[in-house]
Amino acid sequence: MLRQFVLALPALFFLAGCGAESGSLPVSKSLTPEKVASIAETIKTKYPNLSSEMREKVLNTVVQSIDNMVFVEGGQFDMGDFGWACEYDETDVCTWPCGQEPEQLCQISRNGDDDFVHSVNLSSYYLSKYQTTVRDFDVFFTAQGKEVFDVKFREREDLKSMYSPRLPAPTKTWQEAKDYCLWIGGISGYAVDLPTEAQWEFAARSRGAHILFTTNSGSLDYGKNFPIEGVGETFFVDWFLPNSLGLYNMSGNATDWVNDWYGKDYYENSPVDNPQGPETGKQKVKRGSNYPEAPLSAAAVVRRWPENPNEEAYYPGTSFRCAIQTDKPL
């Protein structure tokens, strides 16, 4: 008994030392107290010149980001525009293939770059249930000694609502989204990154199911699992019901950057196992749909958005969520 107590003393001192700066460490739903303490020590070492208050914000951001991760069990699915009945009731969607032969179905998306339906096999991974928030992004900028984005616009009374802490973080560049996820990973010690395009679609479709809308039911229940048409701005990341995996707002709020370069014909050449997208390109891929779009034309489950990785401003309709690239328990 005495020997066990002596062996435990270093761990107790380590936890006490890390918690002393702010009084206590955040309680995590998925991480052990020892892991939280280790993250706190990493932050202290990485950012010695930050105030204790700011280091605490970084710690809370990193821990909460990991706690927000949803485990997505891997598997096989048919990626691409699998088609749907030409006429349907969006509030009570039929079960695919809606009593028809698959070749009789209409295309879901108007674009041709998603028409080639191909088999994909994914390893398990984690995906954030929420899009990264303005609050999260502000901590990321401040920790690096940078001014928060759009600081001059935030002072305007008519624009303040656009920067509410719980809104999805707008991005100006794809690289900012990538860097944020890598930042969370570097501090936490997990392989955090943007999801691949295949991972995003698999999760949005509730592990690759043939569904039309990325909601809890596959249908639209306006005001409960999808925004009412005509809403002219983004909304809080935890509004509306999540899909069956527990992922919120995979469409209808802001689009998500994914890791892949865009290739118009990539689906025709995609590997079966864990596709990563083309090796190079000029555009990056966004998935989902954003708030100005009518849900019946958005085709969020299959449509691909090729986009310049460098935009002109912080547009509220472009955001992201991170993934952890591991099939192991956290």
N, C-alpha and C positions, 0 to 999 in steps of 0.2 A: 504493500500500500504506500509506504514512504517513498519507495523508488518510483512508483507511478506518479506521485505528487511532484517529486523533484523534476522528473522528465517533463511534466506539464508546465512547469514554471516559465520556461522561455516563451512558450506560446502565449501564456497569460500576460507576461510583460510586454510582448509585441502588440497584443490587442490593446492593452492599456495605453501604451505609448502612442499608437495611431489614433485612439479615440480622445486622447487628452486635449488635442488642439481645439476641437469643437464641442467637447463634452461627451458625445456619443456618436457611434457609427450608424448609418442607416440600416434598417432591417430589410433584408432581401428575401423575396419569395423563392428565389432559385439558387442563390449563392450562400455558401457557408459564411459564418462570421469571420473565419480565418481568411477566406478569399476576399471578402470586403476589406478587411484590414490590410491585406496585401495590395489591393488596388489603391487604398488610401496612401500607403507608403510609396507606391510608384508615382502618384501625383505629387507628393511632397518632394520626391527626388527630381522629378521632371520639371516642376515649376517652383523652385525655391523662392522666387521673388513675388509670387502671387500672395495676396492676403489670405489669411485663414478662411475668411468668408468666401472668397472666390474658389479656393481649393475645395471647400465644402460643396459649392455648387457643381464643380466638375465631378466630384465623387458621386453626388446624387444623380447627376445626368448619366454617368457611365453605368452605375448600378441599375438605374431605372431602365436604361436602354437594353440591358441584358435581361432584366425581368420581363420586358415587353415581348421577348422573343417567343414565338410559337413553334413548336416542333412539327415539322412537316415530314411525315413518313414517305420515303421515296417509292417509286413504282413506275410502271409503264403507262403511257397515254398516247393518244393520237393528237399531235400538235398541229394546229392550223384550222382553217375555216371548214368545219365539218358540216355546215349547212343547217338550215332550219325550215320549218313549214313557211310557205309564202304568206300565209295569213294566220294570225294568232292574236290572242288577248294577252297583252303584256302583264295584266294583273292576275292572270291565271294561266300560266304558260303550260303547254302540253309537255308530255314526256317524250324526249327524242327517241326515235325519229318521227313522232307524231302520227303514227299509223301509215307512214309512207315508206317507200323504198328510198334509201339514202341518195340515190342518183336523181330522185325527183325533187329534192329539196332545193330551196333558193340559197344563194350565198348570204352569209351574215354580214360580211364586210363588202364594201364597194371596191376596195383595193384588190389588186391582183397578187400582191407579194405574200399573201397569207393563204392562197388557194391550195397550195400543195400540202395535203395532209400527210404527215409522216410520223413514224413511230419514234418515240423518245423514251429512254429509260433513265430515270434520275435516282441518284443516291439521296438518302435522307439529309435534311438540312433544317435550319431555323430561319424564320422570317418574322420581322417585326409586325406586331398586330396593328401598330399605328404608323402613320407617316411621321417623319421627323418634324418637330414643332419649331415655331419661331423661338420659343424659350431655349430649346436645345441648341439651335443654331447660334443664338446670341452668346451662349456660354462657350461654344466652340471658337467663335471669333475673339471674344474677350480673353480667353485663356492664352491665345497666341499673340496677345498685344495688339490686336487689330480692332479698328472701329467697327461696330455692328453695322450691318448693311442698311442702306437707305436712312441713315441717321437724320439727315436734314428733312426728310419727308415725315418722319415720326412726330415732329414738333407741330405739324399742321393739324388743327382740330378736325378738319374734314377727312383726314386720312388715318387718324389714330386707330380706328377700328380694324384697319388692314394689318396691323402689327400686334394683334392680340396674341399673348403667349401660347395659346392652345391651337392656333391655326397651323396648317401645314406650312413648313418653311419654304419660301420661294427660293429658287436658285438662279444665278446669272450664268453659271457654267456647269457643265457636267462634272468637271474636275472637282468643284467644291463639294458636290454630293459624294463623290468617290473619296475625297480626302476626309470628310466627316466620318464616314464609316471606318476608314483605316485608323483614324484618330481614336475612335471608340475601341477598336481592336488592339491598338498599340498600348493603351492604358489598361485594358481589361485582361489582355493576354489571350483573347480568343480570336479566331480567324474571321473577323467582321469585315464585310465588303458589301458592295451592291449585289443584289441577286442577278443571276443570269436571266435572259429573256424566257428561257424554258422554265426556270424555277418560278418566275412571276406568273406565267400562264397556268402552270400546274396548280399553284396555290389558289389563284383567282377562281379557277374552275373546281375548287374543292377536291383536289387530288385528281385532276384531269377528267372530271365528269362532263358529260355532254349537257351543259346548261347554257342558257341564253344570257342571263344576267348574273353578276357577281354578288348576289345577295344571299340571305339566309335560306330563302325558298326557291331561288331561281326565277322568281317573278318579281314584279315591282309593287310595293305597297307604299305609295307616295306619302312622305312625311314620317314613315316608320323605318323603312329599310333603304329609302332612296329620297333625295331631295325633291320637293315639289318643283315642277317645271317653272322656269322664269326667275329662279333665285339668282341674283346677280353678283354673288361673291362666294368665296370659299367659306367653309364652316369648320367648327372644331373637329379635331381628328377622331374624337370618340363619340361623335353624334351618330345616330342611326344604328340599327342592328348589324352585327358582323355576319360574315358568311359562316358556313358550318365548321370551318377550321378556327374561327375566332378572329378573323382578319377584318379590319374596319376599312370602309371606303376604298375598295379596290376600283371603284369607278364613281364618277359624279362629283368629285371634289377637286383634286388636282391629279395630274398624271404623275407617274413614277419613272424616273430615270432607271435604267438597268445597265448592266456592265457591258453589254455587247455593242460592238460596231454594227452598223446596219449594212446588210447586203440584200439587194432586191431578190436575188435568186438563191439566197442562202438555204432556204428550206429544202430545195431540191438537192443540196449537197451536204446537208447537215449529218454529222455522225449520230448514231443511235444513242450512245452512252454519254450523258452529261455534256451536251453541246455548249460551247462557249462563245459562239458567234465567229464571224470572220476575224482573221488575225489583224487586219488593218482596215481602214475605211476613212471616209470624210464626215460621216454623220453617225451619231449615237442613237440608240433606240429608247423611246419612251413607251410605256404601256398604260392602259387604263383610259379614262376619259376625264375631262374637266368640267367645271360647273356651268359654262355657257352652253354646253351641248345638249341637244335633245336626246334623251336616252335611247330612243328607237333608231337613231342614226349613228350612235356612238360605237356600237359593235365592240364593246370594251373587252369581251372575253378573248377575241382573236385579233383585233386590229393592231397593226404595228405603226408607230409614229417615228419616221426618220426625222431627226432634228439636228441642226447645227449645234455642236457641243458648247459653243460660245454664243450666248444671246446678248442682246443690247441692254437689258435691264433685269431687275428681279421681278419676273412676272408671277403673279399669284397662282396661275394655273399649272405651274411646273414645280414639282417637289420630288420626294424620294422616300424610300424606307430601306433600312439595312437588313442584311442577312448574316447568319453565321454559317460559314462553309465547313460544317462538320456533321457527321452522322453519329457522333458520340454524345452521350449525356453530358450536360454542363457540370 
